[in-house]
Amino acid sequence: MLVKYNADGNVQWAKQLNGNAYYARSGYSVSVSADANSIYTVGNDYGYGENMSGNSPQLGLIIKWTTAGAISWAKIIKPQSISSNYDYYEPQYGNEVDTSGNVWMVGTNRSGSGNYRSAHICKINGSTGALLGMWKLNSSSNDQQSHYNLALDEDDNVYTCTVQYVGSYPHMVISKFNSSMSLQWVKQYGATNNPSIGPYDVAYNIKLDSNKDVYLTGYTDTSSDPYIGILMKLSGTDGSIVWAKKHTDTSWHHGLAIDGADNIWIMGEDADATPAKFILRKYSTDGTLVDQWGIDNNVTNYNIGDNVNSLSLTKDGNLLAHFYYAYSSDYQFAPMKFPANITAGTYTNVVISDQTNSDATYSPSTQTSVSYSVTDITSSWHTTNYNSGSYAMEPIVTLTTTEDLDAI
């Protein structure tokens, strides 16, 4: 589902693609062209959109929308040859539009049999939906898996965060490519390289500041301290760690945004709260914790969802957070707009509290047991039209009302 709100949070339109007998499985991310006239959504679809018999792998799905909510085109991203359900492409949580209006995304593919999964970076023509390029991040290890995201700078350099498994435990892999997709540097970070010890070290989100330095949010996990939220700053020049923080009170840091003054905003679930609530933090580029707030629910019988799906900034510096409210098994969208200067207080449906929690140093080490390279595999991939014989191309849902959660 794609929903457009105005600046006051009122729904302008909401659209859902009709899957008829089958369905478009997931929509992961949204991006907007520089002229704000085109909207791109990226997700995946089971292979029924191609009217396949016998094989139904997950395939990439990119849709271009107008600002009125009409579909300009919809494309399936797929291998030239599909022989099994392993021949899939699953774009993950981010897509970006470059300075030429082309759309970039990163996802995973597992071709053939076995457990080998690899990161695939894809470039789509933003005007036509044609595939312009597909590149594979090769690993000398035989198990590379999900949690992928991507960012672009103003020179169209590409930065990705992916995962490399070492035994049963994932390490974060951060890579920089130039605009021609030549690998500039790659770093693998984890607390240990012992596959019998762990822990998990995963980056979910990646953003850049005005100096092209790299920021990551995610989590680290050990048996004694499960799912601790992390924030890292890396040098954009070589990928080395500038500073890194962890928050024992917060798990699953998903939300990450950087404002015009290069302040870093992060938001994650309060690990000690039942039912769930969130903690919002603001950092400066030198790693100083500037301020922090608790975000709690004030609605009877409703609970805030257990993670922040996205965090972004408006042009006027307001912060947008997207999560959901849960009432029994009923889940509802809950976008929230914060002012640039947040004030603690009890509002109609939300409680904002000042927090005094402290952070701690996070010290992952550079891992070198796995080597990486990049291969251009464009000739083995293509885009095809989304099959209107199996799917109605017209949006079928129109929502016109919302319920105000608050006026902050």
N, C-alpha and C positions, 0 to 999 in steps of 0.2 A: 504494500500500500504506500502511496505517495501523497503527502498532505502539504498544502501551502497555507501558511498563516500570514496575517499582516503584522505590523509592528506592535499592535495591541494584543496579539495572541488569538485573534478571531480567525476561524477557518474560512479561507477563500474557496478552496475546493479540496476534495479527497478522491483519489482514483485508485482502483484496483483492477489488475488485469485478470480477465476471466479465463480460468484454466479448463472449463468444461469437464471432460471425463478425468483429466489428470490435473496437474497443478504446477505453477511456478513455485519452486520450493522456498526460496529465500531471497530477500533483498538486503544487501549488506551495507551499501554506502551510496551517498549522493554527492555530486559535484555540480558546479554552475560555471558556465563559460564567462570569460572576462567581460563581455558586453551584457551579461545577465539575461540573454535571450534564450539560452538553451540550458536544459537540465539533463543530467545523465545519472541514471541509476544502474548499479551493478549488483548482480547476485548470481544465482545459479538455478538451473532447471533440469529435471530429469529428462532423459532423451526422448520422451514421447513427443515433444515439440517437433521432432524430426520424423515422426511416424515410424520409428524403428520397431523391428520385430526381433525379439530374442535378446537384444542388448539395450539397456537403458541407463547409461552412466550419467552422472551429474555433469552438465555442461555449463559453461559461462553464459550469462545472459546480460546484455547491455541494452538499455532502452534510452532513446533520446526523446525528451518531452519539450513541448512549448511551455511558455509561462502561463498559458491558459489551461494546461493539463491535457493537451492533445498529444498523441504519440506521433512523432515524426518518422521514426523507424525503430525496429527492434531486431537485434541480431543474436544468434547463437555463436559462441566461440568454441571451436571443436577441432580435434585432430582431423587430418585429411582421411585417415583410415581408422575405423573403430572395430576392434575385434573382441573386446570384452568390456566389462564394467570398470576395469582399471583404467581405461582410456578416457579419463575424465579431465575436466578443468574446473576447479572451484576457486573463484576469486574470493578474497577475504575482505577485511574490514575497511579498506581505503581505496579510493580512486581519485586521481588528480588530473586537471586540465593544464597542458603546457602552454607556452607563449604562442604557439601556432594553432591552438585550439584542438589539439589531439588529446585523447583520453588514455591515461596510464593506469594500470592496475597490477597487482601481484596476487598469485594464488598458488595452488598446489596441483600436482599431477602425479599419478602412479601408473605408468605404462607397463604392460606385460604383467607377469606374475611376481609374487614376492612382496616384501614390505617397503621397497625403496620408494620414497616420496621425495619430490624435488620442487623447489620454488621455481615458478615460471613467471616472468615479467612480460606483460602484454601491452602493446601500443595500438590504439584504434583511431582511425580517421574520424574526427569529431563531426565532419560534414556528411560523410557517406556511410560510416559504420564499417568500412573495409579494414581488414587487418593490415597494419603497417609493419608489425614486427612482433616476434615472440622469442624470448631468450630464456635459457635454462641455467640456473645456478647449480653447477655440478659440485658434488661433494665426494671426497674419497671414502667417506663412511657410507653405509648402505641403509641408513634410516634418517630421513629428514622430514619434519612434519609441520603441522599447521601453526596457526597464530601468526598471520602475516599482515604487514601494513607497509605504507609507502608514502614518501613525500618528495616534492620537487622544489628546487630553488629557482631564482629568476633567470639563471643560465641554462635551465632544463637539465641540470644534473639530477640523477635519480638516487634516492636513499631508501633502503628497504630494511625492515626488521623481520627476521624469520627465525626458525628454530632448528637446531641440530640436536638430535638425540645422541647421548653417550650412554650406552647401556639402556637403562629404563628411565633416564633422567634427561630433561631438555636443557640445553644451553641457548641463550640468545645469540643470534648471528646478525650483525649490523654491517651493511655493505653500501658502498658509494660507487655509482657508475657515472661516466660523463654522458653527454647528450647522444653520443653514438653507441652507448652501452658497452664501452670499454671499462673493465673493472679497475677502479682507482685504489680502493682498499677494502679489506674485509676483516672484521674482528669477531671472534667468538669469545663470549664472556660467561663464566660460570664459577661458582664458589669452589668446586673441586673437579678434577678429571677422573675421579674414581667411580666407575659405574655401579659399584655396590653401595655407595654412600649417598649420592645425590649432592645437593638438593636440586629442586627445580629452580631455574632462573629464566624467566620468560618476559619479553617485552611485547606489550600489546599495541602500543601506540608510538608514533614517531612524528616529531615536529621540528622545525628549524627557526632560529631567531634571525635577526637582521644581519648578523655576522656569519651566517651559514653554519653555526654550531648546532649540534644535534641533541635533542632532548627525547627521553624515553620514559614511559611509564609501564608498569607491569607488576610482577610479584616475584618473591623468592619464597621457597618453602622448604622447611625441614620438619622432622618429626616433632621437635620440641617447640618450634614456632611456625605453624602452618600458614601459608598464604599471606605473607607480609607484603604490603604495598611498597613499591620502590619508585624512585625518581632518579634519573641519571642525566648528566651532561657530558657529551663527548665532543672532542675537537672535530670540526668539520674538515680539517686539513688531513688528519691521519687516523681518526677514529679512536684516539686514546682517551681514557677517562679523565675528565677535568674534576668532577666531584660526583658523588653518588650518595643518596639518602634512602633510608628505609623507615617505615612507620609501623611500629608493632601494634598500634591501635587500629590500623586500617588494612583491609585486605582487597585484593583485586582492583588495583588502580587501573581504571579504564580511561577516565576523562583526562584530557590534556589540551590546553590552549595557551597561546603566547600572544600577549597584547602588543600594541604599537610601541610601548616603552620597553619591550622585551621582558616584562614580568611573566613568570610562568605560573599558570593556574592548573591545579590538579584536583580531582574529585574521586573519591572511592568510598566503599562501604565501611562503616564503623564496625570493626570486628567484634566489639564487645556488646553491641546493642541488639536486643531482642524485644520487639521486632526490629527490622533493619532501619538504620538511618545512615546519612552520609556525612563525610567530613570534607570540606572545601578548603584548600590551602593556596596561598599566594607566596611565590618565591621570587627573589631577585636573581640576576644572572650569576652572581658570585656564590649562590647557594644559601643565602640568608633567608630564613623563614620570616616573611614580612607580617603575615596575619593568617588566621584560620578561624573557621566557623563550623558549627554543627548544623546540619539541615535535617529537621525531624518532622514527622507527620502530626497533624492536629485534626484529623478527620476520624470520627468514630467508625469502627469496623473496617477501615481501609489501612493497608500497610504499604509503605514505600517498597518498590522492587529492590532486588538484592544487588544490582550494579548500575552504574551510569553508562548508558549506551553511547553517548557522545557528549562532548563539551566543545563549544565554539564561541566566537566573539562577533558581535555585530559591528558595523562600520563606526558606530558612535561609542564603542567600547563597552557595551553591555554584554553580560555573559549569558549564554544559552546552555542549559543542561537538559538532556532528554533521558528520562527513565520511565517507569510505569508504576501505576497504583494497582494493587491487588485487593479484590474483595472476594473471598473464597476462591473459586476458580475463574473469576472474571478479571481480566487484565485490561487496563485502559492506558492509552498514551498519556504521558504527563510531561510535556515540555514546560520548562520554567525559565523565565527571564529575570536575571538579577541586575540591579543597577551597578554602575562602576564603583560606587562607594556603598558597601553593604553594611546595614545596621542591624544589630541583634534585636530580637523582639518576638512577641507572639502575635501572629497574624491570623487571618480567618482560618486558613487551612494548613499553615506551615509555621513551625517554630525555628527561628534562627538564633543560635547561641554562640557566644564567644567561647573559644577553646584555648586551653593552655598546654596542650599536649606537646611533647618534645619529639624531635626526630633523632635518628642515630646514623652513624656512618655505615654505609653499605660498601663492602670491599670484595667484589668479584675479581677474579684474576683472568688474565688473557690465556686462552687455551690454544695450543698449537698442534694437537695430535691429528686434526682434520685439515686437509688442504681444500682449496676452492678454486674454481675457474668458471668462465661463462662461455656458453655456446649459442650461436645464432641458429634457431630451429624454425625460423619463419616458414620455410618451404613445406614443413610437415603439418602446418596449421592453416586454418582459414575461418572466415565468418560466413554464415549463411542466414538467409531471412528466417525470422521466427515464423513457424508454420501456421498460417491463419486458417488452414483446414481443420486443425485440431484445437486451435485456440481462437477465441474471439479477440480481435485486436482492440475493440472499443473498451474503455474503462467502464465498469459496471456499478461502481459505488459512488454516491455523491453524499457527502456529509455537510451539513450547513450550520450545525450548532456545536458549541463546546460549553463545558462547565468551568467557570473561573475557579481555580484552586486558591488564588490569592491576588492581592494587589499590594505589592511590596513598595 
